[in-house]
Amino acid sequence: MSGKVEIMKRVLAHEAEVLNAAASKLNEEKAEKLCELYKHLLTSNGSLVFSGVGKSGIIAKKLASTFSSLGLASFFLHPIEALHGDLGRLSKDDVLVLLSKSGTTEELLKLIPYVPVNEDYRIGLLGNTDSTIADQCSLVLDCSVDREACINNQAPTTSSTLAMAMGDAMAVLFEEFVGLSKEGFAVNHPGGLLGKSLRLKVKDLMCEAGDCPVLDASSSLKDVILEMTKIPIGGCAVCDDKQMLLGILVEGDIRRTFTKDSSGLETSVKDIMNPKPVSIGPDELAYDALNLMEGRKNQIDILPVIENGKFLGFIRLHDLLKEGFSSK
C-alpha cells in the first residue's frame, strides 16, 4: 500500500518541481509583452484565441473558458476545423495562443500560414522554445519539462499540468492588469452562488412594504395577530404616519406575551415590540443580510429593510435559503 502512495506523492512532487522551475524562467520583459497584448485586445475589441490538438487542445479549451469568465472575449479554435471554415472566426485584431509540447505540431504548422493574426500577436505555450512554432511567435512562454510523470514518459502529465498552470498565470496577470474586482467577476457568473453573493442586493429579494404587515403604534396585540395571519411572512412592522419604522414584532414576541399573560390581546404593540431591531439597507448585498441573520448567538429569521429610517419591507432567511444562499 505504501508503494502505491509513494507513486502518487512522487508525481505531485515532480510536477511541483517543474512548476517552480518554469516560474524561475519568467521575467519582467515577458510579463510586459503580455500586458501589451492585453492592451491591444482591449482597445481593438479583439479576442484571445487558443489553439492546440490532443491534450493541448483540451487545455486550450479550459484556458479560453477561464479568460471568458474574466470578461475577456476568448474562444478555442481547432486547427483542423479552422482549415475547413472556422478560420473565418479569426480577425487581424485577435491574439492567437498556440499550445504544443513539441513545438512542431503538424496541425498547427499547417494552420499558421493562413491565420490573419500576424506574428506580433501570437503567443506560444511551448515545450520546446527552440522550435518551428516558437519561430512564428513574438512571445514564447517556456513550458518545457525534463520528463513526464508517466512511468513510461509518454502520457502528457507533467507537460499538460505546466501548460495549464502557465495559462492560469496569464489569466491572473490579466485580472491584475484590468483591476478586476469580485463584483466584476460576478457579472459573468450570475447563475451560481458566487455570482448571487456578489450581485444580488437586499432590494432584489425583499418583500416590499405593501406586501408586509404594517401597523401604527396605537394597535394592539390582537391587531398584530390578525394582520400577521392575513399576511404570514413572519414579522410585522410598526410605523408612524410617515412610514418611519418604530419597531417590529415577530412570532416569538407573540408567544412570549401569551406566556406572561394569556389575556393580553389588548396589549399595546408599543409594550411588546422591539424598538431597536437589527436592520439592513436596500442596497446592501443579500449575502450580508444572511450573515446578519445567521451570524448571531440567537439566529433571526427576518430583517426590516430601512432607508433613512423609513420602512421599505422585510427580507427573510427563508427567501435567502430558497435562492441558494448559505453561510456554511
C-alpha angles and dihedrals in degrees: 000000000000090000091057092050090049090055091056093045091049091054093051093046092050094049091047090053091051092050091051091048091052091050090055090056094058118098140183093258093060092046091050091049090051091051090050088056091049089051090051091052093048094049096042097039088234126154131243103235124196124199135181143121133239115000089348088058092052090051090046089056091050093050093048088053091050094053091046089055088054091055101259115123105247138158144169119253117198106216094219094047088046090060089052100052109302090095084087088074091068124083133187090252094061127099114226122211115197119199120200134144094203097036087225102079104160096216092054093046090054090050101048098072090058103045117108089217110099124221093264089067099046125102126193124208093191139168089206115047092184097061143109094263091047088057089057095055132076092208124038122185111201111240097162121142131194091225142337120265086234111111090236094041089238115097114078103252114125092028094051091046091053094047091052093046091050089052089050089052088053090051095051090049088054090052089054093043094056095034092238112195128204087254091053091049090051091058088074093043104053096142101054131073090255091058093044093049091053099035113032115085131201091256090058093061107024127109104244120236093256089061095047134082106261126177137169126244093262092065125108134224088260089059090050093052092049093047094046090047090053092047106025104191097127102258145056127211122218111209140168124238091279092055091252110154115248097172145307139245126209131189091267090060090057093050093048091050092054091046088060098036122009090192094055099113091119093051110130116248087229089068097051107027124102103246094191107040124171105263141178138206124248094243095052117107115268087229089061089054089054091052091049091054100041101031094074134093089244110035117228124208103203137037129196113233111220137173119194088345094306118127111239101167145286132287115205132208088226092062093048093051090046089055089055100258120147131165092200 
